[in-house]
């Protein structure tokens, strides 16, 4: 297996190679659409299971809405149409016919739709058009629905997981009687995302709100979690939107209040996508390949047999299967790689590439000594453990790896978060170090735009935990009351 | 809650009303596309979980392929294009623009795709175009991949769950070195579907193979399971296709054999869809609403409190919560309906409509007597059970209900499966009783077509367990070696 390009030589190429070599995904022949391969998909399944449980534990249920949205729906919410209805897949016909030359098929011009259908880029419009019929009174509220689905946005420049024309995601869409309740929901779901990012993905995040110009099209407030990648660029890992009454007004959704009035309903929406797999890769992996947090690893432990004779193989296999069973009984996913078509060294490199957290190697010498070689993927450290202690040590290690990669990412984030007070300093930090830059901003979109134009850095968020601090905007010198988070971003 | 139309008065209307009143699904404003509501979706989640486990236990893994398929792919397999590329959703453009009047949006004529994209009606073509790059040698085989996805077929007449333009399904696509292995896989997956239908859905099925004219477009053999609905019509509940080397040849997928040769790969595909929910409804439900097998019921037990005073409510709730906890600890899904906005009678009717298998009612009198009223949904039988015995009785009942509805459906199927030997008898049985009709057929598509035209009955399958029996075709009198299964079908 050819080695990866090193991160320091070409980070972007390192990423692209890793995604393919670790067997996570590949580009399909359909422009911008990816194939998520079984190993990559099994990481997504782990993410889905953890998130789905968190959604259900907070009272949400799943449902499914049509993949097609009539074109006119997008025009109903004024800012939404600007954000979403432009770069999209448009269905105009519903039939093909045999081509005139008798070969192949062509669009049947007689089968033109009266109104074009858009393949959903996000589902607020079709869902609020449906909620209209579900909501009459305060007794029907709240509605706490989530959807797991595919969505399509016609991106011009695509990268596996990070930006693809089609991607998989979940989108929560909730309806509430009061503004307060809707804001509480928006914040609760941001908390769920931050919890998932930190405790499952082992990726520390900053929680914040977007500036007006970075808001979701149709939202009054967009909350987000922002993560830092190893190249010093930020990645938005999840968003939770407070939609106010915008969609309720656009689709005429009112409810009878307890007091006998009639009010528009309050809304939220929130989502994360297969983009998280890109974040996971870029946050932890190294020049040997993927590094996975045990909580999201499809395989926790791989056992590689070392042998020359068939007899040795039999003896080693017996021991390996005992360990495999013991670990499986404790709920871990264990693979015993007994392929005779590949050498141990090849297998070691393969599982390093695939980020399997713990590797056990057992040879005839280990049988004699009653030991097993235990290697951890995150630090690459190896140790000899007695057979009796293997099970306990593996359990301990998996826990340790989950913590260690989180701490490592946290230290990286902390040492790459810098406060600056002048524009020159700001530009220097962005050029030399990247990372999160905390700086004062005068609160205007004009300043935000000019900084973006001149430095390519955007305001990732106004952090929720920021301390009030009087200061001056790095660009205009106008007064500011708190620092915001700037970074170049994916 | 208004009552359902009775099955004997109008079966079709009964079904349509039930789907809506039990809160399973509804028609969306997008022609032919349904909204699967939370309660209906939770049945689908139960089905998915059980099937996914069965797929994984038989060595399969999940992956995800693009929703769009280039138009030309369909023409590569001659019979496939006839079956699938005709009634489909065609994406022709990738951008909208603000309309000239400044209101709304319209298709941007400059953003026309070079080649149209079809929203997948099934994924053989895109998947085999991908497998081409995954398969070089016998070491790469078998590939055992499944996909959970949405698909679109532009049906003209749609019915919730049974036939919708968009539906949810799983599609397995496997690649094998030998014909024998591929046939074994096709048969194995048919077995998985039959097992699921009978042991989870409690729906007995006939396993068989389709006649040539009913085969999947591109298959050499289509295996199927056929179920019988209460109105005497058959419903195809799952199919497993032996595709031979058709798709490997169409997409040029060859592998190097162990012996150094180069051969085309052998293929299967198999799928079930949200149509199964339609089958589940029609197999068991009654004039009061849904009847669900406990293994697929989102809520196993509902507890309804009976009370007048607030004090009674408190005392009853305490007891209810004890029972709820005890049953939840055993892994059951329990709902305690403590809404004070609805009367017990309303709640009873609601959970009957929703098919919750077991209902417990507890009032002040029960507290005095140390009893609980236990009602089972399938037979509507009620009994008083002492508080100490409730837990054990519920566990027993859930098991009993699962068995009972299967036995009932099995008896129905058996008493509605009739052997006939003349065409007159055949027509009379179809007219008066419906059901499965076992009859001799001369094996020609012409006869099959004429029977279909004259009676609306189709050959559901050539049953796998049929006994050899010399006979004469009911239409032509030509010789036949076994009976086939005819029925009118959904």
Interface residues (C-beta under 8 A of the other chain):
Chain A: X26 X28 X29 X30 X33 X34 X35 X36 X37 X38 X41 X42 X44 X45 X61 X62 X63 X64 X65 X66 X67 X68 X69 X70 X71 X72 X74 X75 X81 X85 X86 X87 X88 X89 X90 X91 X92 X93 X94 X95 X96 X97 X103 X104 X105 X106 X107 X116 X117 X118 X119 X126 X129 X130 X133 X139 X145 X149 X150 X152 X154 X166 X168 X341
Chain B: X26 X28 X29 X30 X33 X34 X35 X36 X37 X38 X41 X42 X44 X45 X61 X62 X63 X64 X65 X66 X67 X68 X69 X70 X71 X72 X74 X75 X81 X85 X86 X87 X88 X89 X90 X91 X92 X93 X94 X95 X96 X97 X103 X104 X105 X106 X107 X116 X117 X118 X119 X126 X129 X130 X133 X139 X145 X149 X150 X152 X154 X166 X168 X341
